[in-house]
Amino acid sequence: MAEYRILTENEKIDALLECFEDSIMGMGIKALCDITIEKGDNASTMVLKTKDPNTELKAAEFFTLGVMIGTDYLNVDERNQNVKMKRVINAIRLSVSSLD
């Protein structure tokens, strides 16, 4: 049985838990591992223990999971706000250039 420990901010632990529920990759990791949380005030540790002693998670799986968390689960509102701001700026640029 392999054990993996992820120490990070509580917000990211919550994002990981959400990912385990609604993404294919997260569900796959959840199916392979028993997951526990050692909760802290600002940061917590997620402990993943593989259910099968012959199974190990690959570094690439953790990397891909991290990318998914960063792009799909954290700062979604902030990213949406940035997209809206870019659209407004582009609309202003188009308006100004049409005045020339």
Secondary structure, DSSP 8 states (H G I E B T S, - for coil): --EEEEEEEHHHHHHHHHHHHHSHHHHHHHHHEEEEEE--SSEEEEEEEESSTT----HHHHHHHHHHIIIIISSHHHHHHHHHHHHHHHHHHHHHHHH-
